[in-house]
Amino acid sequence: MTLTASQQTVALGLLTAAAELDLTDNLRQKAAVILIETGLVESNLTIYANPNVPASMAIPHEAVGTDHASVGPLQQQVPSWGTAADCMDPHRAGLKFLHGAGGNPGLLTLPPYRFQMVGYPHATSWTELPTGSAAQAVQVSAYPDRYQQQETAAQQIVAQLWPQVLEDDMTPAQFVALLKDPAVRGEMHAVVLEAVRGEFDFTYPGQTKPVLGTVDGIMRQELRPVLAELAALRAQITKG
């Protein structure tokens, strides 16, 4: 399936939420397919505002809908699922879909009655459901069959974009290995010092989102020279 640039941005935001799950890669990809199915059905991977939610109209969007108080790529209700800003952000909307919000069950927190509602009364986990049924268990749509119809398209999108999502992901062990590269250590040294001097909006080399794990502990072990210079800078700032 060919995506527009804006659709790809939405898809990547949703997929990043799935990639952050502490699950096997197969299950993370299944969650990703469910998210993309939902996004295709609800909005065709489009960020919707809604005049019934005035705050949404001031947030960047690509289309306007009028379904109750639904906004964003997953058409989540405000304030039930969260703020307009959260529900219109693909990554944050994806996290809400996965973990639940405001009393709404998420994919990973489905109660037993939701399994019964989609025809799987003996299921105990979303992993036992077809992808379309899992999407419906979260969304409770008036059109429950539409999600499964998008499974093939969703699988194609995940297959296309998942490697890109994983390139932006890094485990603590991978981060340590990266820091052991002398060239990267030098660059990290410069970046951290620049941040301390006042430029705090930065990412680690080779990283486009927060590193998973205890970064502070890793830095203490791998960046002792940097930390020493940081301490000296802090002392100068305190005296100044």
N, C-alpha and C positions, 0 to 999 in steps of 0.2 A: 504494500500500500504506500503510495506516495503522499507525503505530508508537506504542508506548507511550512514555512519557517516558524510561524506562530504556533501551529499545531505541534511541531517538533519541540518547541520550548515547553509547552504544556506537558507533553508526554514525558520529557526528561525530568520535569519537576515531580510528576507522579512516580516515575520509575525510581528516582532517588529515594523517595520515601520507602519504597519496597526494598531497595538495596540496603537500607539501614537496619532491617530486621535481623535479629539474632537467630537466624534459621539457616538450614542448608541452602545451597544455591538453588537447588530444584524448587524448594518451597518459596524462596524469595521470588523466583521467576513466576511461579504460579500466582503469587500475590500480585505481581506486576501485571500479569495478564488480566486478572480480575479488575484491577484499577483501570487499565486501559479500556477494557470492555465497558466499564461504567462511564468513563469519560467520553467514549464514542457515542454511547446511547444518550447520555444526558446533555451533551453539548457539542458533539463532534470535535472534542478537544479544543474548545473555545472558552475564553474567559468572559462570562456574562455578568453584566450589571443588571439591576432591577429597580425601576422607579419606586416600587413598594418598599425598597430599602434605600432611602435617600443617600446614606453614606456611600453606598456602592457606586453611585453616579460620579463621585469625585475621584474614584480609584481607576487607574488605567484599565480599559476593557476593550473587547473587540466586538461585542454584540450586546443587545439589550433584550431581556425577557421580562415577562410579567406573571410568571407562575408563582402565586403566593409571595413568599419572601425568599425564594431560591436564587442563589447567586453562584458564580464560579463555574469551573469545569465539571464539577460533580453535582451541581445544582443543590447545594446544601442550604438548609433553611437557617436564616438569621432571626433571632439570636440562638436558636436551639442548638445549632452545631458550633456556634462561635461568632466572632465578629465578621463583618463584611470583608475586612482586610484579610483575615485568616482564610476564609472560605474562597476568596478569589485568588489566593496564592497557591499555585499547583502543588508545591511541596507540602505546605502546611495543611492544605485540604486533603492531600493523600495520607498524611499522618493521622488526621482525624478519622478518615475512613477506616484506617487500619486499627487504630487503638480506641476509637470511640471518643465522644465529647458531649458534655452537657446532658448526660443521662442517655444519650443515644449509643447503643452498642456498636462497636467496631468489628471488623473482620476477626480480629484475634480475641474479642471479648463477647462473642455471641452467646446469649443465654439459650437454654434448651428449647424454649417455645419458638425461637426463630428457626431452628432446624425443622421442627414440626411444621411450621408455616410454609416451608418450601418443599415439603414432602419427604423429609429425611428424619423421621422422629427418633431413630436409633443412633443418629450421628452425634458425636461428642466434640467434633472439631471441624472447622472450615475446611481442613485438609481432606476431609472425606467427601466433600461436595463437588459436583461439577462446577466449573468456574461461573457459569451463568446463575446457578442457584445460590452460590456464595455471594455474588453481587446483589441478588435480590434479597438475601437474608439481611443485608446491611441497609439497602435503599428502600425496601418495602414499596416498590413501584406499583402503579396501577396496570403496568404493562410488563409483567414478570418474564415473559418469554424473549424479550428483545435483547437481553444481555448475552445469552448463549448464542444468539445469531451473529454476534460480533466476535466470537472466539477466534476464528481463523484470522481475521484482520488484526485482532489484538496480538495474537501469537507472532504474526509477521512483524508488527511494530516492535515488540519486545526483542525478537531475534535481531532486528536491525539496530536497535539503540542500546541494548544491554551491554555490549562490550564498551561502548562509550561511557556509560554510567560507571562501570567497574574501573575504568581508567581514572576516574575522578575519586575513587574510593581508595583508602589506604589503611591497613591495619597498623597497630603500634609496632609490630615486628618489622613490617615493611618500612615504616618511618625511621626506625633505628638504622636499618640497612642503608637507607638513603642518606642519613646523617653521617655515616662512616665514609662516604665518598668525599675526598678532600675538597673537590671543587664545590660541592654542595655545602660543606661545612663553612667554607669561606663566604659563600653567598648568604647562608643562614646568619652568620655572624653579622654581616652588614645589615641584613633585613631587621634582625632583632634590635640592633642598636638604633637604627633609624626609627623603629617603632617607639622605643623608649624616649627618643628625643621629641616625640610629639606626633608622629605619623602612625596612628594606630590601626588604620584600615588596610590590612595586608593579609595575605595568605602565605602559607609555607611554600617553598619551592616545589613545583610539581603537584601542588594540591589546590583544589578549587572549592573545598568545603572543609569544615572542621575535622581534624584528625580524630579518629576513634581511639578511645583509651586515655590513659593518664599521661598526657603530654608533659605536664609539669615534672613528673618523675623521670621521663625520658630525657628531658632537657637537663635535669640535674646531673645525669650520668654522662650525657654526650656533649654537653656544652659548658663545661666548667670554666674554660677561659672566658666565654661570653658572660657567664654569670658573675665572674669576678669584675669584669668591666662594668657590668650593670650596677654592682654594688658601689663602685667608685662614682659612677654617674649619679646614683641616688644620694650619695653623701654630698656631692657637689650641689645637687638641687636643694637638699635640706639646708645647707649653709647659705645658699642664695636666697 
